[in-house]
Amino acid sequence: MAVDQGGRARRRLSTEERREQLLAVGARLFSESPYDEVWIEQVAEIAGVSRGLLYHYFSAKRDFFAAVVERESERMLRMTAPVPGVPVRAQLAAGLDTYLEYVESHAHGYRAFHRADAAGDQGVRRVYRRALAAQERQILAALAADPEFGPVLENRPDTRLAVRGWLAFTTAVCLEWLRGARLGREQVRDLCARALLGLLAP
């Protein structure tokens, strides 16, 4: 147990807990400021660690930001994974509810994730685009396995482009919602659901 300046004992974080703490701080800072305006020293100061310790976990700023983006991508994929055997139409609203709950409760991380494409670093942008491609594949796989949409989409060469466009639309809607758009979660959910079903209509 370490002791802080007030003489109180505080628990030493495990390696995984410390890494998670640093990524959470990074998500907040990167969501509030452009990539070039976030400094590693800020992250270390807020987390209460030395700059050297932060570099022990992440060798460079680009690696740190890439790890923030990957963390948020993995969270989103886990939370929005389709349920095998359940029709897409039946689980669309529930899936969007879960997604919007994530957006609202992890607003810093969500904003940070979607700032990555604007980062000047090509390595970071590649991480972001890989993450979006994973979301796209997850949706396409669910549609292909669906008894209603699967047969129709086999002959639709525009499906992939439609899903990609819907992801961009949903992202724009969610970011605007976080900025204070006067819509409740159910309204945002229904808007996004109608958009996807409209794109997929024969």
N, C-alpha and C positions, 0 to 999 in steps of 0.2 A: 504493500500500500504506500502510495506517495502522499505527501502532506502539502496542502496549499498554503498560501500566505496567511490565511486566517487560522492556521493550525488544525484545519479539518482534514481528516483522512479521505482520500479519494482513490477509487479503484483504478488500477492500471489497466488500460484497454488492451485487448488481445490484438494481434496483427490484423485480423479480419475486421474487428470493430473499429480500429484506427483508420483502416483504409476506407471503410464505409463512412466514417465521420468526415474524412477529407473530401470524399466524393460529394457528400451532402453540402458541404461548404462551397465546393466548386460549382455545384448545380445552381446554388443561389446567386453566386457572383456572376457566373456566365449568363444567367437569365436576366440580370439587371444591367449588364454592360457588354459592349462588343468584345470579342475575343482579344483584340489588341490592347484593350484598356484594363484587363484583369492581370494582376501581377501575382506571381507565386508567393511573394512576401505577404500579400494580403491574406492568402489562404492560410499560410503558416501562422500568421498572427491571430486570426479569428479562431483557428483550431487549437491555439495554445501550444504549438510545437515549433521546433527549429526548422529553418529552411532546409538544413541538411537532412533532417528526418523525412521531410516531404519528398526530397529527391531520392531517399532510400526506397520509397514506394513507387515513385514515378520519375523516370530518368530525365524528362524534359516537359515543358509546359504543353506541347502538342500531345504528348502521351497522356498527360493528366486529363486534358479536355476530351481526348478520344475515349478514355476510360469513363468519363462522365456520360458521354453520348451512348456508349455501349451499355452502361448500367441502366439508363432510361429505356433503351430499346428492348432490353431483355425483360424489364418489368412490363412494358406494354404488351409484348408478345405473350408472356405468361398470362396476363390478366384477360386478354382478348382471344385466347385460343378457342377455336370452335369445339363444340361438343359432338363427338362422332355419333352419327345416326339421327341427330336432331335436324330437321329441315332448316335451311338458312332463314327463311321467312319467319319461322317460329322463334328463332334465337337472335334475330337481328336487334330487336329492341333491348333485350337483356344484355347483349354484347355491347351495345352502345351505352347503356346505363353504366356498365362496369368501366368502360373506357372514359366516360365523362366524370365518373367518380374519381378515377385516377388523375385526370386532368386537373380537377378541382383540388384534390388533396396533395398533389405533387406538382403544383403550378410552377415552382422554380425549375424543377427538373424538366418539365415539359417544354418550357420556354427555352431552356438551355439546349435541349435536344434539337429544337428547330432553329436555333441560331447557328448551328454547326455548318449549314450549307453556305452561310454568309462569311464564314471564317476564311481568311486568306490562305490558310495552310491546306495544300492539296491532300495531304495525308488525312487530316481531320475530315475533309469533305468526302473522301472515299469511305471513311467509317460511317458517316451519316447516310450516304447513298446505299451502302450495303444494308444498313438497318431498314431503310425504306423498302428496299427490294425484298427483305425477309417478310415485312408486313404484307407486301403485295402477293408474295407466294402463298402466304397463309390464307389470305382471302380467296385467291384463285383456286387453291386446293379444296377449300370448303365449298365453293360454288360448283366445281367439277364433280364433287361427290354427292351433290344435292339432286334428288329425283326430279325436282321442278326445273332447276336452272341448268343442270349438267347437260342434258341432251340438246337444249337450245344453244348453249354457249359453244358446243363443239364446232358449230358452223358459223361462229361469230369471230372473225379475225380482229375485231376491235375491242374484244373483252379486256385484254391486258391494258390497253390504253384507257379504257373507261374506268377501270379500277384505279389506275394511277391518278387519273384526274379526280376521282372521288376522294382519294387520300389527300390530295392537295386541297380540295374544297373543304373537307372535314377539318384539316389543320387550320385553314384560314378562319373558319367559323369558330373553332375552339379558342384560337388566340384572340379573336375579337371579343368573344364571350369573357375571357379572363381580363380583358381591358375594361369590362364593365357594361357590355351590351345588355340591354334591358330584356333579357330572355331568361326564363327558368330552365332548369336542366331538362325537363320533359319537352319543352319547346325545341331546344337544341337537338335533343335526341330525335324527335319526329322530323325535324328539318333534314337531318343527315340521313335518316332512314328513307324518307321520300326521294331524296337525291339519288341514292344507290339503286332503289327499285326502279326509278325512272330511267336510269342509265341502262339497266339490264332488261328493260321491257322489249319484247320482240318488235 
